[in-house]
Amino acid sequence: MPLINDLRYDAPWQEVIATADDWDHLGPATVLRMLHHLHLVRVFEETVLELDGEGLVHGPAHSSIGQDGGAVGAVSLLRSSDLITGSHRGHHQFLAKGLAHLDQGEADPRRTPLSEGVRTMLYRALAEILGLADGYCRGRGGSMHLRWAEAGALGTNAIVGGGVPLATGAAWACKRRGAGDVAFTFLGDGAVNIGAVPESMNLAALWSLPVCFFIENNGYAVSTRLSEETRETRLSSRGGAYGIAALRVDGMDPVAVRVATQRAVDAMRAGQGPYIIEAEVYRYFHHGGGLPGSAFGYRSKEEEAAWRARDPLACLARGMIERDWLSADEDAALRAGARACMAEIVARLTEKDGAKRRIVPALWPQATFRDEGVRGDLAELAGVRCEELETASGKVGEVKFISAVAGVMARRMECDERIFCLGEDIHKLNGGTNGATRGLAARFPDRIVPTPIAEQGFVGLAGGVAMEGHYRPVVELMYADFALVAADPLFNQIGKARHMFGGDMAVPLVLRSKCAIGTGYGSQHSMDPAGLYAMWPGWRIVAPSTPFDYVGLMNSALQCDDPVLVIEHVGLYNTTAPGPLEDFDYHIPLGKAKVVRPGKAFTVLTYLAMTPLAVKVADELGVDAEVIDLRSLDRAGIDWETIGDSVRKTNNVVVLEQGSQTASYGALLADEVQRRLFDHLDQPVKRIHGGEAAPNVSKVLERAAFVGAEEVRAGFIEVMADADHPLPPGGQRPD
């Protein structure tokens, strides 16, 4: 028979129950402040449901009534510089943080009217939920996207678990700043099972980040019971697997939540790493709207009544009244004051429309605001020194492409302490898998951050760092295809954040990703990412084809306040071409294409490794093609002035890309060219692209899948023939 040894988690896992001593320790002033905030949150939520019932809330109204005591109890301990991210059911989280920021507890709410700051906060929060211009996100966020950076509320999130990686990034920034600030991320029981959450927990534990994963366990994911989602329903048990200390607490008791939070906050401020708090709570209503869950058949009225008997608002008021800290009349007055305030706010936002109410028309955002703030205006790049190879002021010579990649990053990290790099294996293998970070780990050991294989976790973390505002992350995705693993943080979070939260926040993040077509790595490692990223608003995209351009474009990317994808091609890494020998400080403007081969017969629009190939094939055929290296590929970065000048001269266009026909950048570009420049085209835009399927590992099948010299040559010959200028045998142009 084998010997069996019981194993135990190293991290503590404990239940916290508040006692009378805890009430006495907190004292009447602190508990009164919590009660007052909870009254304001509760009445606010009741107002939202009332307006939703009248059809005035466009979109969902996820009520937090019943869960609100847990958020108030936790956030009551946080200072303004502490940071939170929230869930789709996040009104209470946002309001609790705003109230903690504005109300430092000096005044007795029984004797002092609500401050103008609190009234304004409640007005702007309700305006946002109604989609109005006075809202915190100028009406774009609505119920599920509430952000107020000054109060430390980094944003609630419509994606289940979407705010969790962002909070780990905020905590990374807090730790690096060293001011003792912490981050809280509020998530539900349904979110605990989504991939971003365990990845984030692992990173937080690995790097001892001061982040609390506050799980609001309300027992249901919409209508699915927790026992139908996971075998271990005590969700704080997840902490042990990652070495994270965890606490379980009755979330209907705000004092108990505060006591548990105090333990977590004290440990995090002392540098002891992350915490999990699981608060058992209950949402009184259905997933959205003002009907109870029992109306939909997945809960019983008896269950709902039992939880309502434990109401956190009643718990606080009853406890204070029993201790003679508060009278029942004073409690009623606090609620009446909250109701009067919200009634005044509703009166400002609505007006009579016959027997009904409607939103005051003047409060809606203007339709012209639709696209404003998708990306910044690049004012941060004003006045930078720009260079082109032909007129460079510094010494240039033959440079290996990969050396330029490492060289410019070393220079920028030397000059800007905000910049750090993270990704898989970037600290070893002499600069990662391709040498892109060569020498950087030795020079900047605390700023070259190796990650586990957890793209959703570490990309989301980098997004949180960027949104926090003090640092500039440079993320390396080992292969471009891995973007699909990290699709939520890349496209739902990082790409949309500026616009979604009102259009005026910075998201300074650079993502380096390589295109490995032709290396034999098969269907899941050979993607050209340009078409994928171009589909999503918010991303800027650059694709350098020479060492000189790489340095200038990377410098601009690292100074840009928008997220920038820098695409690198494995086929260029070991090539040599002109690049800087000493000067790594110049810029190339984002949004500026370059004519690399003048001509009059047709215009070739291309990027990355296809640029030198297009020039080579045109030279070999002797065709008078004008080759334009696009360099910037996002919609805002396409240089229509350079393209238009060329097309008006040649009247023929070829869009050349190496990758597959699907997820293609060329399709977007060809459509734009034909719509903008149709009157100047003698024939439809010609596209040269790979096959429908992604490249395979087989050398023969892989070569058949992507564009090489043969396909470029055939395409150039075809466009000349279609323009009634066929090439003679051998391809050379006749005299």
Secondary structure, DSSP 8 states (H G I E B T S, - for coil): ---------SS-EEEE---HHHHHHHHHHHHHHHHHHHHHHHHHHHHHHHHHHTT-S-S-----TTTHHHHHHHHTT--TTSEEE--SS-HHHHHHHHHHHH--S-S-TTTS---HHHHHHHHHHHHHHTT-TTSTTTTSSGGG---BGGGTB----SSTTTHHHHHHHHHHHHHHHTS---EEEEEETTGGGSTHHHHHHHHHHHTT--EEEEEEE-SEETTEEGGGT-S---GGGHHHHHT-EEEEEETT-HHHHHHHHHHHHHHHHTT---EEEEEE---SS-SSSSS-GGGGTSS-HHHHHHHHTT-HHHHHHHHHHHTTSS-HHHHHHHHHHHHHHHHHHHHHHEEEETTEEEE-GGGS--GGGSSTTSS---GGGTT--B--GGG-SS-EEEEEHHHHHHHHHHHHHHH-TTEEEEETTTTSTTTTTTTTTTTHHHH-TTTEEE--S-HHHHHHHHHHHHHHSS-EEEEEESSGGGGGTTHIIIIIIITTHHHHTTS------EEEEEE-TTSS--TTS----HHHHHTSTT-EEE---SHHHHHHHHHHHHH-SS-EEEEEEHHHHT-EEEEESS----B--TT--EEEE--SSEEEEE-TTHHHHHHHHHHHHT--EEEEE--B-SGGG--HHHHHHHHHHH--EEEE-SS-STT-HHHHHHHHHHHHHGGG-SS--EEE---SS---SSHHHHHHHS--HHHHHHHHHHHHHHTT----TTS----
